[in-house]
C-alpha cells in the first residue's frame, strides 16, 4: 500500500480505477453501500423487549395466582343479583334509586 500512497501524491488522473478503489478502501474501510446496509440490530432489540414483556406478564400471572387472596364472594354475579333482589324486596331508596324502577303492584320491572 505504501507504493500506492506514493502514486497518490502525484497526479490522480494517472491512477487506474482499481488503484482509486484500493486507496478509498484503505482510507475509509467501508463503501457507502456498506454503511447504509441494515445491521440487523433491531432483532436483538426486539428480542430484549419481548423478553422483558414476557417476564412481566409471567410475573403478573404468578403473583395473581399465588400471592393475592381470592376475590370476595360479594363480587360474584349471583351475589349481586341476590343483593339487587334484597334491595327491591326491602324497598331501598324508593324515590330515585333501584326500587323506584320496580312496579310492586305488577311484581315486575317498569318499562
Phi, psi and omega in degrees: 000336180294326177294322179292326177294324177293320178295327182296328181291339180273209182285127182287340180291339180275349178282142176280169179298318179297321178297317179296320179295318179296318178296317178298315181297320180290325182282320188247347175067336181224146176274170179297319179297322178292325178292323184272352181293143179295144185266339184084010180294333181298333181294317179290325177294315178298319178298319179295316180296315179296323178296318179294316180296317179298316178298318179296317180295317178296321177298316178299314181297315181293320177295317180299322184280318189254341185256311183290146175286156178296157180295146179294156182296332184290352178267356181284157182295320180297317180297318180293325176294318177296320179295319177298315179298321179296319179295323178290318181298319182267007176053053179285127178053066186284351184270310182237350187273204183296321182292338179289343181265005182247134178265108185284335180286319181267352178061045177204171181285145179288151179278000000 
